[in-house]
């Protein structure tokens, strides 16, 4: 239930260990303080008729004891901290040629795979058991890339790209979220990391490199025409067509995603149609305007998008 | 020296008090009396506490279950921005400044602040700053970039409505007022102490106010300057905090937190001061280790100026800086721990009277320790890398500011309300208030630690229906409503007790510091003559001529 307690990478694991160590130390101290306070409350409560007790003003020995003891504990915590830092956040071997470039946008994540030359959105695929160097950037305000089971969180700051090493242990789906307040739809800037075996990952890569499948029937053909005509192409890319916009997510393989709109919606034809009809009603403030499409236009565009495997 | 008399004319006659208590309506605008201004501070913070509380309840309603639609996304962002800004600048700080303004002159045997008119000016800046901030609701939209207003989100291209301009201007007004109060308190404490009352003898509350005031004049100007830069960015298209044109969004974070972290201690040191007064009086013991409590305050004050970047571990400053600021932040735990142990030790060997004030002080010891310990966890940098900007932080910081500062303010209000009003707050209602607050508080915030570890980020208006998230948020929301009820009980207690509470007399708690040597409420001129001060507890010495502190 708590991903911080369920690390799935050599980077997240030392943070978990450190967390447990510090948490236990804190619980011991809390129990000590609470115990002392509660004991005093029972032992030294005023009995009726009791006057002022003998006055005590302090004890140098005790003061030294409770200055030095916490200091020693903090030194221990600091040493563990320093070790966990270098284990959990190693410098990527080759920071100049990242495997993935992640770009935060209000309110979705773009994942560029420079080596394969393709882009995807909100769903980041990784192979298990391999180092992946990630460059984290932003296109507008400050965002923060956080997948608790895989790594520390890292801000995406204008003008200050950050590097992160990802190395998932095992296949699985790992949820992530933007963790720096970034405006109206900050809540729906979620994403997922899909970790597969090396061979499955390579299959996926090969599929992503291909250009979009051509529309095969009348309805989706009409949708493809509308996509170019209705200014969709100004913001979205569909490789193999005229659409080369880079404002919104790349839709070349739209159907291969499980969710869209920053994990707000499941990728079903009904949801796609609702979204196309009026995105502002579903995700108020998002940068996709209401295109004033008729129901028929929505139907053909949905058919087109649902053919983009 | 067993024959020290209480100077006969130190106690004003009843008729005199009567005449002075008939304050005209005009006096609420024109007064420069530190006590009346302080009461206005307290009433102002009470008013904004109501508003900030309603905002909190709206947020908790919206978050009670996944997919609620009580607030729009932007509405939620406005409400959480206003909640944070209100609670920090218009509730916590003014309530502490109110207590400081009321008590500092009384506790040092002075009749006024050093600069009474400046004192009034400061108050009015805070009030009108607050009103201006709330006028933003009618002036288009409230600010919506969080109380920290990170650039470039707070810049014109991303926040084009006027809310952030209101935010910057009103905080500038409040900031200037607060700096003036800080100066005023420093000069008052340095120059107006009664004969014999050296800095080694003043009450610990005064000590904490002094250190706090230095922090105010060192930290607040950083905020004021950056607010001005933000305003100029927004209005005149300069580029202090935008990447285009050579500015830097990180610059804002450094400026803001170089104010913002000392601000955390500005919000908690006077609370430490209150606890250092109430625990000894209700334990019938002098504070354990006066010198250590005072010195640890100075240590906290100094360290607090060098830890701001621990708010920025996620920005990628590099391990060396992260480690430096992490170590500095850990060090603060030491003087803070010293205080906790000294307060606890004060209770040992005492005869504890369980008044509502003492209950809040005892609860403070536990809840503030929890907030302090989770603070140490954040100083262990990789833990911060995981938990920063999640509900773990929300829980931590409410344990410090609510379980710490606000509990101490309640302790102080139950303790000093008799001095301010002449009436004792109802202990029966007080007990209800305390237990509802304590239970509601822990119910609201304890579970938020778990939510943070479950991966719930802060400042989101809704969340997906992941396992456990709904029920944990619902528990938190129910706790918030228990807290809401506790506030109603408190307000009712204030009203009823003020109307027909038990008369307090000069010194209802048998306390030992100078504010209890004048009538309740004190006359316009606090003291006609101040009792002789030969130790830290002049009234103990008067009451126990056979065993005065100065003979020890």
Interface residues (C-beta under 8 A of the other chain):
Chain A: X1 X2 X3 X4 X5 X12 X14 X15 X18 X19 X22 X23 X26 X29 X30 X33 X34 X36 X37 X40 X41 X44 X45 X46 X47 X50 X51 X52 X53 X54 X55 X56 X57 X58 X59 X62 X63 X66 X67 X70 X71 X74 X77 X78 X80 X81 X82 X84 X85 X86 X88 X89 X106 X140 X141 X142 X144 X146 X148 X152 X153 X154 X155 X157 X158 X159 X160 X162 X175 X177 X178 X179 X180 X181 X182 X183 X184 X185 X186 X187 X190 X263 X284 X285
Chain B: X72 X73 X74 X77 X144 X145 X146 X150 X152 X153 X158 X159 X242 X243 X248 X249 X250 X283 X284 X285 X286 X288 X289 X290 X291 X292 X314 X315 X316 X319 X322 X323 X326 X327 X330 X331 X333 X334 X337 X338 X340 X341 X342 X344 X345 X347 X348 X349 X350 X351 X352 X353 X354 X362 X365 X366 X369 X370 X373 X374 X376 X377 X379 X380 X381 X382 X383 X385 X386 X387 X388 X389 X390 X450 X453 X454 X455 X457 X458 X459 X460 X461 X462 X463 X464 X466 X467 X468 X547 X549 X552
